[in-house]
Amino acid sequence: MLNELSPIPPPCFFHISAHVRKKVGKLTYLPDMSGFLNEQSFGRVAVIWSPGGLTLHVQVKKPLEESLYPRYRDSDSLEVFIDTRNLKNAQSVHRFCHHFVFLPEEVDGVQAQEVTRFRLDETHELAAPELFVVQVGMGKRDYEMEINIPKEALHGYDPSEFKRLGFSYQLNRSNGAPQHFNLSSRFFSLEKHPGLWATLILT
């Protein structure tokens, strides 16, 4: 009987945090949550910060199949969720929240886009797509992305004053279930629950 119950996601019990480095050396990847979330791991993400913004290094251990926009969740893509003030008491999306979409290949002129959906009283201007830099390396069995998110695209980003960021991601793939850090979209709409995102500690 017990083995028929669905697993209870980690955010119901504890909070996830990870340290991210300022300078590039040996990349430190975010913890693999696939065991906790009962999902298959097929990629990994490292985050590096600087006063000028964030850089993400993404390794995907599968060939690129197809990218779509605006149906990015049905294709190879990366969604990134960032709260520049790490407001854990937030019950909904606020002006310091960001929802970004990055594609390993350009689709109809789109490769990077902010798609944050706000409440009417909590908003910021969406980042212009040309602010982002996405570099992609293709292999026969895998691909990599290096993504630069400048501070101009991160409303409220000020690492001199705020050393913690709320953070989560959803790595999507064609013809398969996504991989997450730190919440599963099977249980939560990630874009609607910033208070449950993990914490990145800027060191």
C-alpha positions as a LaTeX table, in Angstrom:
\begin{tabular}{lrrr}
\hline
Residue & $x$ (\AA) & $y$ (\AA) & $z$ (\AA) \\
\hline
Met1 & 0.00 & 0.00 & 0.00 \\
Leu2 & 2.74 & 2.47 & 0.94 \\
Asn3 & 4.64 & 1.81 & $-2.28$ \\
Glu4 & 1.63 & 3.10 & $-4.20$ \\
Leu5 & 1.94 & 6.57 & $-2.68$ \\
Ser6 & 3.55 & 9.36 & $-4.70$ \\
Pro7 & 6.84 & 10.70 & $-3.29$ \\
Ile8 & 6.51 & 13.88 & $-1.24$ \\
Pro9 & 8.75 & 16.60 & $-2.72$ \\
Pro10 & 11.69 & 17.88 & $-0.62$ \\
Pro11 & 10.38 & 21.49 & $-0.26$ \\
Cys12 & 7.61 & 20.14 & 1.97 \\
Phe13 & 10.28 & 19.27 & 4.56 \\
Phe14 & 13.42 & 21.36 & 4.10 \\
His15 & 15.04 & 24.16 & 2.14 \\
Ile16 & 17.80 & 23.70 & $-0.44$ \\
Ser17 & 20.82 & 26.02 & $-0.63$ \\
Ala18 & 24.09 & 25.96 & $-2.57$ \\
His19 & 27.23 & 28.09 & $-2.65$ \\
Val20 & 28.23 & 29.63 & $-5.99$ \\
Arg21 & 31.62 & 31.12 & $-6.74$ \\
Lys22 & 32.59 & 34.52 & $-8.04$ \\
Lys23 & 35.60 & 33.59 & $-10.15$ \\
Val24 & 35.93 & 30.97 & $-12.83$ \\
Gly25 & 38.16 & 28.08 & $-11.86$ \\
Lys26 & 37.00 & 24.52 & $-11.81$ \\
Leu27 & 33.25 & 24.69 & $-12.35$ \\
Thr28 & 31.10 & 23.70 & $-9.38$ \\
Tyr29 & 27.78 & 22.26 & $-10.54$ \\
Leu30 & 24.56 & 22.54 & $-8.59$ \\
Pro31 & 23.55 & 19.39 & $-6.68$ \\
Asp32 & 21.77 & 16.66 & $-8.61$ \\
Met33 & 18.22 & 16.50 & $-7.21$ \\
Ser34 & 16.99 & 13.69 & $-9.46$ \\
Gly35 & 17.05 & 11.10 & $-6.68$ \\
Phe36 & 14.90 & 13.26 & $-4.41$ \\
Leu37 & 12.52 & 14.20 & $-7.21$ \\
Asn38 & 12.24 & 10.69 & $-8.69$ \\
Glu39 & 13.33 & 11.74 & $-12.17$ \\
Gln40 & 16.05 & 10.91 & $-14.69$ \\
Ser41 & 19.17 & 13.07 & $-14.69$ \\
Phe42 & 20.39 & 14.09 & $-18.14$ \\
Gly43 & 22.16 & 17.40 & $-17.54$ \\
Arg44 & 23.88 & 19.64 & $-15.04$ \\
Val45 & 24.15 & 23.38 & $-14.44$ \\
Ala46 & 26.89 & 25.51 & $-12.87$ \\
Val47 & 26.38 & 29.15 & $-11.85$ \\
Ile48 & 29.10 & 31.80 & $-11.53$ \\
Trp49 & 28.41 & 35.31 & $-10.32$ \\
Ser50 & 30.10 & 38.68 & $-10.71$ \\
Pro51 & 29.08 & 42.29 & $-10.03$ \\
Gly52 & 28.12 & 42.40 & $-13.70$ \\
Gly53 & 25.64 & 39.51 & $-13.57$ \\
Leu54 & 25.42 & 35.71 & $-13.72$ \\
Thr55 & 26.92 & 33.10 & $-16.04$ \\
Leu56 & 25.38 & 29.65 & $-16.41$ \\
His57 & 27.28 & 26.65 & $-17.77$ \\
Val58 & 24.89 & 23.93 & $-18.93$ \\
Gln59 & 25.86 & 20.39 & $-19.97$ \\
Val60 & 23.13 & 18.25 & $-21.52$ \\
Lys61 & 23.92 & 14.54 & $-21.90$ \\
Lys62 & 21.68 & 13.91 & $-24.89$ \\
Pro63 & 21.72 & 15.04 & $-28.52$ \\
Leu64 & 19.82 & 18.18 & $-29.45$ \\
Glu65 & 16.53 & 17.15 & $-31.05$ \\
Glu66 & 14.37 & 20.23 & $-31.47$ \\
Ser67 & 13.76 & 23.65 & $-29.94$ \\
Leu68 & 10.36 & 25.35 & $-30.10$ \\
Tyr69 & 9.03 & 28.78 & $-29.19$ \\
Pro70 & 6.65 & 29.64 & $-27.63$ \\
Arg71 & 6.09 & 25.90 & $-26.91$ \\
Tyr72 & 9.51 & 25.69 & $-25.24$ \\
Arg73 & 8.38 & 23.14 & $-22.64$ \\
Asp74 & 7.72 & 20.65 & $-25.41$ \\
Ser75 & 11.30 & 20.87 & $-26.68$ \\
Asp76 & 14.97 & 21.18 & $-25.77$ \\
Ser77 & 15.22 & 24.31 & $-23.62$ \\
Leu78 & 16.26 & 25.65 & $-20.23$ \\
Glu79 & 14.01 & 27.66 & $-17.93$ \\
Val80 & 15.69 & 29.64 & $-15.16$ \\
Phe81 & 13.90 & 31.21 & $-12.19$ \\
Ile82 & 15.68 & 33.91 & $-10.16$ \\
Asp83 & 14.63 & 36.08 & $-7.20$ \\
Thr84 & 17.29 & 38.76 & $-6.73$ \\
Arg85 & 16.19 & 39.34 & $-3.12$ \\
Asn86 & 15.51 & 35.73 & $-2.07$ \\
Leu87 & 12.21 & 36.61 & $-0.39$ \\
Lys88 & 11.22 & 33.31 & 1.21 \\
Asn89 & 7.98 & 34.69 & 2.65 \\
Ala90 & 6.70 & 35.55 & $-0.83$ \\
Gln91 & 3.42 & 33.85 & $-1.70$ \\
Ser92 & 3.43 & 34.89 & $-5.35$ \\
Val93 & 5.61 & 36.41 & $-8.07$ \\
His94 & 6.94 & 39.87 & $-7.15$ \\
Arg95 & 9.04 & 42.53 & $-8.85$ \\
Phe96 & 12.36 & 40.89 & $-7.99$ \\
Cys97 & 11.37 & 37.60 & $-9.68$ \\
His98 & 12.52 & 36.56 & $-13.14$ \\
His99 & 11.57 & 33.68 & $-15.43$ \\
Phe100 & 13.96 & 33.25 & $-18.35$ \\
Val101 & 13.88 & 30.82 & $-21.27$ \\
Phe102 & 17.01 & 29.82 & $-23.20$ \\
Leu103 & 17.10 & 27.70 & $-26.36$ \\
Pro104 & 20.12 & 25.80 & $-27.71$ \\
Glu105 & 19.14 & 26.93 & $-31.20$ \\
Glu106 & 17.43 & 30.07 & $-32.44$ \\
Val107 & 13.74 & 29.74 & $-33.32$ \\
Asp108 & 12.16 & 32.51 & $-35.41$ \\
Gly109 & 14.71 & 34.99 & $-34.06$ \\
Val110 & 14.30 & 33.88 & $-30.43$ \\
Gln111 & 17.04 & 32.22 & $-28.37$ \\
Ala112 & 16.73 & 34.00 & $-25.01$ \\
Gln113 & 13.61 & 35.56 & $-23.57$ \\
Glu114 & 12.22 & 36.77 & $-20.25$ \\
Val115 & 8.66 & 35.48 & $-19.84$ \\
Thr116 & 7.94 & 36.50 & $-16.22$ \\
Arg117 & 4.23 & 36.86 & $-15.46$ \\
Phe118 & 3.51 & 39.30 & $-12.64$ \\
Arg119 & 0.63 & 40.36 & $-10.50$ \\
Leu120 & $-0.62$ & 43.79 & $-11.55$ \\
Asp121 & 0.91 & 45.59 & $-8.56$ \\
Glu122 & 4.32 & 43.84 & $-8.64$ \\
Thr123 & 6.21 & 44.24 & $-11.91$ \\
His124 & 9.39 & 45.29 & $-13.64$ \\
Glu125 & 10.14 & 45.90 & $-17.29$ \\
Leu126 & 10.99 & 42.63 & $-19.04$ \\
Ala127 & 14.61 & 42.30 & $-20.13$ \\
Ala128 & 15.36 & 42.98 & $-23.78$ \\
Pro129 & 16.40 & 39.76 & $-25.58$ \\
Glu130 & 19.55 & 41.39 & $-26.96$ \\
Leu131 & 20.94 & 41.72 & $-23.42$ \\
Phe132 & 21.61 & 37.98 & $-23.21$ \\
Val133 & 24.56 & 36.13 & $-24.71$ \\
Val134 & 24.07 & 32.41 & $-25.41$ \\
Gln135 & 26.97 & 30.34 & $-26.75$ \\
Val136 & 26.28 & 26.74 & $-27.77$ \\
Gly137 & 28.61 & 23.81 & $-28.42$ \\
Met138 & 27.15 & 20.83 & $-30.24$ \\
Gly139 & 28.32 & 17.22 & $-30.08$ \\
Lys140 & 26.92 & 14.05 & $-31.61$ \\
Arg141 & 25.73 & 12.79 & $-28.24$ \\
Asp142 & 25.41 & 15.96 & $-26.19$ \\
Tyr143 & 25.46 & 19.74 & $-26.21$ \\
Glu144 & 26.55 & 22.60 & $-23.96$ \\
Met145 & 25.36 & 26.15 & $-23.39$ \\
Glu146 & 27.11 & 29.09 & $-21.77$ \\
Ile147 & 24.58 & 31.76 & $-20.87$ \\
Asn148 & 25.37 & 35.27 & $-19.70$ \\
Ile149 & 22.62 & 37.09 & $-17.80$ \\
Pro150 & 23.82 & 40.68 & $-17.25$ \\
Lys151 & 22.77 & 42.75 & $-14.26$ \\
Glu152 & 20.69 & 44.92 & $-16.59$ \\
Ala153 & 18.39 & 41.90 & $-17.03$ \\
Leu154 & 18.19 & 41.22 & $-13.27$ \\
His155 & 15.95 & 43.76 & $-11.54$ \\
Gly156 & 17.24 & 44.34 & $-8.01$ \\
Tyr157 & 20.54 & 42.48 & $-8.52$ \\
Asp158 & 23.10 & 43.98 & $-6.12$ \\
Pro159 & 25.58 & 41.39 & $-4.81$ \\
Ser160 & 27.37 & 44.01 & $-2.70$ \\
Glu161 & 24.23 & 44.25 & $-0.53$ \\
Phe162 & 22.31 & 41.02 & $-1.18$ \\
Lys163 & 24.44 & 37.87 & $-1.05$ \\
Arg164 & 21.60 & 35.40 & $-1.57$ \\
Leu165 & 19.46 & 34.70 & $-4.62$ \\
Gly166 & 16.37 & 32.59 & $-5.01$ \\
Phe167 & 17.00 & 30.10 & $-7.82$ \\
Ser168 & 15.44 & 27.15 & $-9.60$ \\
Tyr169 & 15.60 & 25.65 & $-13.07$ \\
Gln170 & 13.71 & 23.31 & $-15.36$ \\
Leu171 & 15.74 & 21.59 & $-18.08$ \\
Asn172 & 13.33 & 20.49 & $-20.80$ \\
Arg173 & 13.85 & 17.91 & $-23.54$ \\
Ser174 & 11.97 & 16.73 & $-26.58$ \\
Asn175 & 10.17 & 13.42 & $-26.10$ \\
Gly176 & 10.95 & 13.12 & $-22.41$ \\
Ala177 & 10.28 & 14.39 & $-18.90$ \\
Pro178 & 12.21 & 17.44 & $-17.66$ \\
Gln179 & 14.93 & 17.64 & $-15.03$ \\
His180 & 14.62 & 20.12 & $-12.15$ \\
Phe181 & 16.46 & 21.99 & $-9.42$ \\
Asn182 & 14.99 & 22.12 & $-6.79$ \\
Leu183 & 11.24 & 21.75 & $-7.39$ \\
Ser184 & 9.43 & 19.36 & $-9.69$ \\
Ser185 & 6.84 & 20.79 & $-12.07$ \\
Arg186 & 4.82 & 17.61 & $-11.41$ \\
Phe187 & 3.96 & 19.07 & $-8.00$ \\
Phe188 & 4.40 & 22.84 & $-8.38$ \\
Ser189 & 4.14 & 25.54 & $-11.02$ \\
Leu190 & 7.70 & 26.74 & $-10.53$ \\
Glu191 & 7.02 & 30.20 & $-11.93$ \\
Lys192 & 4.32 & 30.81 & $-9.29$ \\
His193 & 6.16 & 29.79 & $-6.09$ \\
Pro194 & 9.32 & 31.90 & $-5.60$ \\
Gly195 & 9.25 & 31.28 & $-1.86$ \\
Leu196 & 10.06 & 27.60 & $-2.55$ \\
Trp197 & 13.00 & 28.18 & $-4.87$ \\
Ala198 & 16.44 & 27.16 & $-3.62$ \\
Thr199 & 18.91 & 29.71 & $-2.24$ \\
Leu200 & 22.19 & 30.47 & $-3.98$ \\
Ile201 & 24.78 & 31.90 & $-1.59$ \\
Leu202 & 27.25 & 34.17 & $-3.39$ \\
Thr203 & 30.75 & 33.40 & $-2.06$ \\
\hline
\end{tabular}
